[in-house]
Amino acid sequence: MIRKIKPVARLIKIQTEVDRIRRAPVSTKEPVPGLDELWLPLVDVCEKPGEIVVEAEMPGVSQVDVTITVQSHRVEIKGVKKDASPPGSVKYLRLEREFGRFRRLLALPCTVIPDKARAFLDNGVLVIRLVKYLPSERADLEILPLEEDE
């Protein structure tokens, strides 16, 4: 099997893992990142009034093969892109598409409400809509010090 290496994709994977390790607590029980995560979906994150939108390119990935975890300051997208052809049935002359497991951990620019997240997969693009957390207006009220009794 011939596999083309995409240096930019590998660099993005390395940077994502470095960022994840830097933010992770020292005594984590999470397994060491595996080398079997063969490709990374390309991701765009944009901020709109009241929401954050994450879009990830996932051509050929089924909705049942994707798991999304939303926390207040980050989103994790993981899954598997399966090879459509059975091994040995085809002799490839060129093979540039990548298959295998993937995982992306994205830091968000602001706090979101995980329970209000919505996601859908359409034409190979995963779209995740996250509602921004807006503190109540009562938090903006000025707090006056208590008067001391004389």
Order of alpha helices (4+ residues) and beta strands (2+ residues): alpha-beta-beta-beta-beta-beta-beta-beta
